[in-house]
Amino acid sequence: MVTAADERRLEALTHMFQRHRFAAGEAQVRARIVYYNQVGYYALGIRETMQTRLGFVTDYLLALTGQLPSAAELRTFRRFLRNVASPHGG
């Protein structure tokens, strides 16, 4: 059963894909793939190091968006993750 919180998350992901110029239907499907994939990680108790997951980031982005990220986008993403992972935000 999908809860109201799940619906809000799916809506946010859908809007993100629409902002990146995906048509409404495709944006919704891509959002569902991203969200349910992440839920599956939690449900199955999959444990990976950040290094392992980051090793797949380019391929994940290509699979989910059909586009390769630029070097600048990857640097920005990795910097964001370091800030989020830091107990003091930096």
Buried (B, 14 or more C-beta within 10 A) or exposed (E): EEEEEEEEBBEEBBEBBBEEEBEEEBBBBBBEEBBBEEEEEEEEEEEEEEEEEBEEBEEBBEEBBEEEBEEEBBEEBEEEBEEEEEEEEE
